[in-house]
């Protein structure tokens, strides 16, 4: 999750706002506590944001757990 957020150049708060999430959830996910679950609408927003940076759905990692876990 953190890798995606950093590619987008967003803080945890801005990432949470973009996807209409609780900022605490983003923090927990980045620490390996819990598993992200997105609605179709959130996935669309995420893909659009990634495309603006030159990335696409195929560039998303298969595993959103923090590196090393």
N, C-alpha and C positions, 0 to 999 in steps of 0.2 A: 504494500500500500504506500509506504513512504517513497519508494522509487517512483511510482506514478505521480504522486503529489509533487515531488521535487522536479520531475520532468515538466510539469505544468507551471512550476515556479510559484507554488502557492504555500502559504502557511497552513497549519492544521485548521485554523479558524476559517480561512478563505475556502479551503477545500470542502469543509463541512457545509459552508454556506452555499457553495456551488451546487452541491448534491442534496441540499436540504436535509442534512444530517445533524445529529447532536455532536458538537465538537469533542465531547468526552469519548464518544464511540470511536472517532478517528484516532485519538490518543491511545485508547485501549488496543485497537487493532494493530497499531504500529509497535506496540510492546508485546504482541503475540497473545493478547487476552481476548478471545472471541474470534469469530469468523465473520468477515464482511458479507453482507447479503444486500444486493441492490435490486431495486425495481427495474423494470424495462425502461421507464422514463429516466431513471438515474444513469443507466448504462448509456442511453442515447446522449445525455448531457456530457458524460465522461468521454465518449467517443468523439463528440463534436469538439470538445476542448483539446483532446489529443490531436485531432486532425489539424487544428489551428497551429499546432507546434510541429506538424509534419509527421505525425505518427497515426496509426490506425488500430483497429480492433486486433489485427493479427500481431501487433507489437506488444499487447498486454501479456504479462507473465501468466503461466498456467496456475501458479501458486502465489497467493497474495500474502503469505506469511512473511514475517521479517526474516532477513538473511541470517542464517545461523541457527534458526529454530527448527 
